[in-house]
Amino acid sequence: MTAPTGRRERKKAATRQNIADTALRLFLERGYDAVGIRDVATEADIAVTTLFAHFPSKEALVFAHDTDFEHRLTSAVTDRSPDEPLIPLLRNEIQAMVAHCTAEGAAPIYRMIDQSPTLRQYEQSMRLRHADSLATAIAATLGNPPDPTPCRAIARFVIDAYSLGRDSSTPEATVNEVFRMIEAAWAVGSTGATKI
């Protein structure tokens, strides 16, 4: 996450983080379904309208770093130097994200997500949105080819690599294995493979 520079931006970021931290603590203590938006707002000492100014829904409180995740992936595509191959950069980003999500202390959060149909559905829609953003960024680096299918497929595979790695008992090895398949698929399925 890029550090906010101005006082107002820092205050806004601090408020957002306080809301997310408070919500997560309450969800883990009481259970996701047992905690309402008003409970979070009261505990965070803010108005409900302030909460909604930072998070569009209760589900979004669990995935507070959703935007950062999406931005990191698209930035790996758009901010790379022309001589850097894309797929290894994406693998490095996914490895870092998986390492963060499998660090000690993260397990209760993902158990909570797995036990909630609402959160699982939200996470699935979030993954599709991330894949669409990533596919758009990849296609743009190739001059927006007339058939975006290879870009869309690779983007979905990259997002799936994150999910598979996060759920694996050997996260790093799993991500590496999936990315070996991604590299092979990209080399076969895209005439633009040499460009990235």
Short mmCIF file of the C-alpha atoms (twelve columns), coordinates in Angstrom:
data_MODEL
# 
_entry.id   MODEL 
# 
loop_
_atom_site.group_PDB 
_atom_site.id 
_atom_site.type_symbol 
_atom_site.label_atom_id 
_atom_site.label_alt_id 
_atom_site.label_comp_id 
_atom_site.label_asym_id 
_atom_site.label_seq_id 
_atom_site.Cartn_x 
_atom_site.Cartn_y 
_atom_site.Cartn_z 
_atom_site.pdbx_PDB_model_num 
ATOM 1   C CA . MET A 1   0.000   0.000   0.000   1 
ATOM 2   C CA . THR A 2   1.345   3.422   -0.914  1 
ATOM 3   C CA . ALA A 3   1.838   5.598   2.155   1 
ATOM 4   C CA . PRO A 4   -0.510  8.597   2.186   1 
ATOM 5   C CA . THR A 5   1.429   11.848  2.012   1 
ATOM 6   C CA . GLY A 6   -0.825  14.671  3.210   1 
ATOM 7   C CA . ARG A 7   -2.271  15.073  6.701   1 
ATOM 8   C CA . ARG A 8   -5.820  14.545  5.472   1 
ATOM 9   C CA . GLU A 9   -4.851  11.401  3.553   1 
ATOM 10  C CA . ARG A 10  -2.987  10.029  6.573   1 
ATOM 11  C CA . LYS A 11  -5.983  10.654  8.815   1 
ATOM 12  C CA . LYS A 12  -8.315  9.004   6.322   1 
ATOM 13  C CA . ALA A 13  -5.997  5.974   6.032   1 
ATOM 14  C CA . ALA A 14  -5.747  5.709   9.827   1 
ATOM 15  C CA . THR A 15  -9.533  5.808   10.176  1 
ATOM 16  C CA . ARG A 16  -9.939  3.136   7.524   1 
ATOM 17  C CA . GLN A 17  -7.340  0.919   9.210   1 
ATOM 18  C CA . ASN A 18  -8.987  1.400   12.608  1 
ATOM 19  C CA . ILE A 19  -12.361 0.353   11.167  1 
ATOM 20  C CA . ALA A 20  -10.882 -2.716  9.471   1 
ATOM 21  C CA . ASP A 21  -8.919  -3.762  12.575  1 
ATOM 22  C CA . THR A 22  -11.945 -3.291  14.825  1 
ATOM 23  C CA . ALA A 23  -14.231 -5.230  12.502  1 
ATOM 24  C CA . LEU A 24  -11.821 -8.118  12.153  1 
ATOM 25  C CA . ARG A 25  -11.298 -8.332  15.912  1 
ATOM 26  C CA . LEU A 26  -15.056 -8.402  16.524  1 
ATOM 27  C CA . PHE A 27  -15.672 -10.946 13.768  1 
ATOM 28  C CA . LEU A 28  -13.017 -13.273 15.182  1 
ATOM 29  C CA . GLU A 29  -14.218 -12.831 18.767  1 
ATOM 30  C CA . ARG A 30  -17.971 -13.170 18.187  1 
ATOM 31  C CA . GLY A 31  -18.329 -14.708 14.748  1 
ATOM 32  C CA . TYR A 32  -18.959 -12.927 11.470  1 
ATOM 33  C CA . ASP A 33  -22.746 -13.365 11.476  1 
ATOM 34  C CA . ALA A 34  -23.092 -12.238 15.097  1 
ATOM 35  C CA . VAL A 35  -21.577 -8.795  14.445  1 
ATOM 36  C CA . GLY A 36  -23.489 -6.018  12.728  1 
ATOM 37  C CA . ILE A 37  -22.326 -2.829  11.057  1 
ATOM 38  C CA . ARG A 38  -23.564 -0.776  14.033  1 
ATOM 39  C CA . ASP A 39  -21.497 -2.952  16.385  1 
ATOM 40  C CA . VAL A 40  -18.362 -2.196  14.370  1 
ATOM 41  C CA . ALA A 41  -19.121 1.530   14.180  1 
ATOM 42  C CA . THR A 42  -19.789 1.759   17.914  1 
ATOM 43  C CA . GLU A 43  -16.635 -0.153  18.822  1 
ATOM 44  C CA . ALA A 44  -14.540 1.952   16.409  1 
ATOM 45  C CA . ASP A 45  -16.147 5.132   17.833  1 
ATOM 46  C CA . ILE A 46  -17.389 6.377   14.457  1 
ATOM 47  C CA . ALA A 47  -20.725 6.995   12.791  1 
ATOM 48  C CA . VAL A 48  -22.215 4.307   10.558  1 
ATOM 49  C CA . THR A 49  -22.038 6.789   7.664   1 
ATOM 50  C CA . THR A 50  -18.288 7.129   8.248   1 
ATOM 51  C CA . LEU A 51  -17.917 3.359   8.080   1 
ATOM 52  C CA . PHE A 52  -19.783 3.261   4.773   1 
ATOM 53  C CA . ALA A 53  -17.613 6.102   3.449   1 
ATOM 54  C CA . HIS A 54  -14.659 3.713   3.768   1 
ATOM 55  C CA . PHE A 55  -16.258 0.311   3.128   1 
ATOM 56  C CA . PRO A 56  -19.244 -0.321  0.844   1 
ATOM 57  C CA . SER A 57  -20.447 -3.429  2.700   1 
ATOM 58  C CA . LYS A 58  -19.955 -5.640  5.726   1 
ATOM 59  C CA . GLU A 59  -18.156 -8.204  3.552   1 
ATOM 60  C CA . ALA A 60  -15.656 -5.569  2.407   1 
ATOM 61  C CA . LEU A 61  -14.539 -5.138  6.028   1 
ATOM 62  C CA . VAL A 62  -13.035 -8.637  5.937   1 
ATOM 63  C CA . PHE A 63  -11.184 -7.920  2.692   1 
ATOM 64  C CA . ALA A 64  -9.814  -4.500  3.582   1 
ATOM 65  C CA . HIS A 65  -6.713  -4.971  1.410   1 
ATOM 66  C CA . ASP A 66  -8.678  -5.965  -1.682  1 
ATOM 67  C CA . THR A 67  -7.771  -2.782  -3.584  1 
ATOM 68  C CA . ASP A 68  -4.083  -3.125  -2.680  1 
ATOM 69  C CA . PHE A 69  -4.052  -6.700  -3.977  1 
ATOM 70  C CA . GLU A 70  -5.579  -5.659  -7.289  1 
ATOM 71  C CA . HIS A 71  -3.281  -2.636  -7.612  1 
ATOM 72  C CA . ARG A 72  -0.143  -4.686  -6.927  1 
ATOM 73  C CA . LEU A 73  -0.996  -7.145  -9.681  1 
ATOM 74  C CA . THR A 74  -1.882  -4.556  -12.299 1 
ATOM 75  C CA . SER A 75  1.172   -2.475  -11.356 1 
ATOM 76  C CA . ALA A 76  3.404   -5.496  -11.881 1 
ATOM 77  C CA . VAL A 77  2.186   -5.358  -15.484 1 
ATOM 78  C CA . THR A 78  2.064   -1.635  -16.141 1 
ATOM 79  C CA . ASP A 79  5.090   -0.439  -14.153 1 
ATOM 80  C CA . ARG A 80  7.657   -2.964  -15.355 1 
ATOM 81  C CA . SER A 81  10.537  -1.983  -17.582 1 
ATOM 82  C CA . PRO A 82  10.293  -3.048  -21.248 1 
ATOM 83  C CA . ASP A 83  12.974  -5.728  -20.855 1 
ATOM 84  C CA . GLU A 84  11.355  -7.408  -17.828 1 
ATOM 85  C CA . PRO A 85  9.331   -10.561 -18.591 1 
ATOM 86  C CA . LEU A 86  5.839   -10.359 -17.130 1 
ATOM 87  C CA . ILE A 87  5.123   -13.864 -15.887 1 
ATOM 88  C CA . PRO A 88  8.078   -14.011 -13.418 1 
ATOM 89  C CA . LEU A 89  7.036   -10.603 -12.027 1 
ATOM 90  C CA . LEU A 90  3.497   -11.847 -11.462 1 
ATOM 91  C CA . ARG A 91  4.836   -15.015 -9.844  1 
ATOM 92  C CA . ASN A 92  6.892   -12.901 -7.423  1 
ATOM 93  C CA . GLU A 93  3.847   -10.789 -6.521  1 
ATOM 94  C CA . ILE A 94  1.690   -13.854 -5.951  1 
ATOM 95  C CA . GLN A 95  4.417   -15.497 -3.853  1 
ATOM 96  C CA . ALA A 96  4.622   -12.386 -1.652  1 
ATOM 97  C CA . MET A 97  0.845   -12.222 -1.253  1 
ATOM 98  C CA . VAL A 98  0.582   -15.917 -0.438  1 
ATOM 99  C CA . ALA A 99  3.393   -15.610 2.119   1 
ATOM 100 C CA . HIS A 100 1.480   -12.770 3.780   1 
ATOM 101 C CA . CYS A 101 -1.788  -14.721 3.838   1 
ATOM 102 C CA . THR A 102 -0.201  -17.901 5.178   1 
ATOM 103 C CA . ALA A 103 1.818   -16.161 7.886   1 
ATOM 104 C CA . GLU A 104 1.164   -17.074 11.486  1 
ATOM 105 C CA . GLY A 105 -2.069  -15.522 12.671  1 
ATOM 106 C CA . ALA A 106 -3.817  -15.532 9.292   1 
ATOM 107 C CA . ALA A 107 -5.397  -18.988 9.653   1 
ATOM 108 C CA . PRO A 108 -8.380  -17.862 11.807  1 
ATOM 109 C CA . ILE A 109 -9.324  -15.254 9.211   1 
ATOM 110 C CA . TYR A 110 -9.382  -17.764 6.372   1 
ATOM 111 C CA . ARG A 111 -11.258 -20.314 8.502   1 
ATOM 112 C CA . MET A 112 -13.878 -17.628 9.099   1 
ATOM 113 C CA . ILE A 113 -14.093 -16.948 5.349   1 
ATOM 114 C CA . ASP A 114 -14.340 -20.653 4.528   1 
ATOM 115 C CA . GLN A 115 -17.155 -21.120 7.050   1 
ATOM 116 C CA . SER A 116 -19.281 -18.273 5.693   1 
ATOM 117 C CA . PRO A 117 -21.153 -18.749 2.391   1 
ATOM 118 C CA . THR A 118 -21.565 -14.968 2.188   1 
ATOM 119 C CA . LEU A 119 -17.828 -14.336 2.509   1 
ATOM 120 C CA . ARG A 120 -16.931 -17.148 0.109   1 
ATOM 121 C CA . GLN A 121 -19.286 -15.672 -2.500  1 
ATOM 122 C CA . TYR A 122 -17.866 -12.181 -1.963  1 
ATOM 123 C CA . GLU A 123 -14.325 -13.498 -2.286  1 
ATOM 124 C CA . GLN A 124 -15.227 -15.290 -5.522  1 
ATOM 125 C CA . SER A 125 -16.666 -12.106 -7.067  1 
ATOM 126 C CA . MET A 126 -13.591 -10.202 -5.885  1 
ATOM 127 C CA . ARG A 127 -11.297 -12.733 -7.590  1 
ATOM 128 C CA . LEU A 128 -13.202 -12.366 -10.862 1 
ATOM 129 C CA . ARG A 129 -12.846 -8.588  -10.664 1 
ATOM 130 C CA . HIS A 130 -9.105  -8.911  -10.006 1 
ATOM 131 C CA . ALA A 131 -8.757  -11.255 -12.977 1 
ATOM 132 C CA . ASP A 132 -10.627 -8.803  -15.232 1 
ATOM 133 C CA . SER A 133 -8.383  -5.907  -14.141 1 
ATOM 134 C CA . LEU A 134 -5.263  -7.981  -14.648 1 
ATOM 135 C CA . ALA A 135 -6.431  -9.182  -18.080 1 
ATOM 136 C CA . THR A 136 -7.085  -5.591  -19.136 1 
ATOM 137 C CA . ALA A 137 -3.582  -4.558  -18.031 1 
ATOM 138 C CA . ILE A 138 -1.963  -7.489  -19.860 1 
ATOM 139 C CA . ALA A 139 -3.935  -6.783  -23.039 1 
ATOM 140 C CA . ALA A 140 -2.912  -3.121  -22.913 1 
ATOM 141 C CA . THR A 141 0.780   -4.081  -22.847 1 
ATOM 142 C CA . LEU A 142 0.171   -6.111  -26.012 1 
ATOM 143 C CA . GLY A 143 -1.562  -3.238  -27.802 1 
ATOM 144 C CA . ASN A 144 -5.065  -4.575  -27.055 1 
ATOM 145 C CA . PRO A 145 -5.093  -7.600  -29.365 1 
ATOM 146 C CA . PRO A 146 -8.386  -8.367  -31.166 1 
ATOM 147 C CA . ASP A 147 -8.719  -11.673 -29.280 1 
ATOM 148 C CA . PRO A 148 -8.231  -11.042 -25.551 1 
ATOM 149 C CA . THR A 149 -8.843  -14.706 -24.644 1 
ATOM 150 C CA . PRO A 150 -5.173  -15.561 -23.874 1 
ATOM 151 C CA . CYS A 151 -4.892  -12.479 -21.642 1 
ATOM 152 C CA . ARG A 152 -8.100  -13.355 -19.807 1 
ATOM 153 C CA . ALA A 153 -7.070  -16.991 -19.361 1 
ATOM 154 C CA . ILE A 154 -3.630  -16.116 -18.001 1 
ATOM 155 C CA . ALA A 155 -5.129  -13.564 -15.615 1 
ATOM 156 C CA . ARG A 156 -7.557  -16.151 -14.253 1 
ATOM 157 C CA . PHE A 157 -4.724  -18.658 -13.823 1 
ATOM 158 C CA . VAL A 158 -2.677  -16.065 -11.910 1 
ATOM 159 C CA . ILE A 159 -5.571  -15.408 -9.520  1 
ATOM 160 C CA . ASP A 160 -6.095  -19.151 -9.139  1 
ATOM 161 C CA . ALA A 161 -2.390  -19.561 -8.322  1 
ATOM 162 C CA . TYR A 162 -2.944  -17.261 -5.348  1 
ATOM 163 C CA . SER A 163 -5.948  -19.259 -4.126  1 
ATOM 164 C CA . LEU A 164 -4.269  -22.632 -4.596  1 
ATOM 165 C CA . GLY A 165 -1.079  -21.445 -2.912  1 
ATOM 166 C CA . ARG A 166 -2.946  -19.951 0.020   1 
ATOM 167 C CA . ASP A 167 -4.805  -23.224 0.630   1 
ATOM 168 C CA . SER A 168 -1.795  -25.508 0.132   1 
ATOM 169 C CA . SER A 169 0.331   -27.160 2.801   1 
ATOM 170 C CA . THR A 170 3.330   -26.199 0.638   1 
ATOM 171 C CA . PRO A 171 2.382   -22.693 -0.593  1 
ATOM 172 C CA . GLU A 172 5.623   -21.685 -2.303  1 
ATOM 173 C CA . ALA A 173 5.983   -24.982 -4.173  1 
ATOM 174 C CA . THR A 174 2.335   -24.865 -5.234  1 
ATOM 175 C CA . VAL A 175 2.630   -21.354 -6.641  1 
ATOM 176 C CA . ASN A 176 5.813   -22.297 -8.501  1 
ATOM 177 C CA . GLU A 177 4.136   -25.362 -9.998  1 
ATOM 178 C CA . VAL A 178 1.092   -23.378 -11.157 1 
ATOM 179 C CA . PHE A 179 3.342   -20.720 -12.676 1 
ATOM 180 C CA . ARG A 180 5.274   -23.356 -14.624 1 
ATOM 181 C CA . MET A 181 1.938   -24.265 -16.217 1 
ATOM 182 C CA . ILE A 182 1.073   -20.591 -16.748 1 
ATOM 183 C CA . GLU A 183 4.367   -19.985 -18.573 1 
ATOM 184 C CA . ALA A 184 3.820   -23.030 -20.768 1 
ATOM 185 C CA . ALA A 185 0.231   -22.072 -21.541 1 
ATOM 186 C CA . TRP A 186 1.201   -18.511 -22.390 1 
ATOM 187 C CA . ALA A 187 4.004   -19.638 -24.694 1 
ATOM 188 C CA . VAL A 188 1.590   -21.912 -26.596 1 
ATOM 189 C CA . GLY A 189 -1.553  -19.789 -26.504 1 
ATOM 190 C CA . SER A 190 -0.348  -16.316 -27.353 1 
ATOM 191 C CA . THR A 191 1.445   -14.926 -30.364 1 
ATOM 192 C CA . GLY A 192 2.325   -11.992 -28.111 1 
ATOM 193 C CA . ALA A 193 4.236   -14.193 -25.660 1 
ATOM 194 C CA . THR A 194 7.604   -12.965 -26.907 1 
ATOM 195 C CA . LYS A 195 6.606   -9.396  -26.068 1 
ATOM 196 C CA . ILE A 196 6.139   -10.112 -22.403 1 
# 
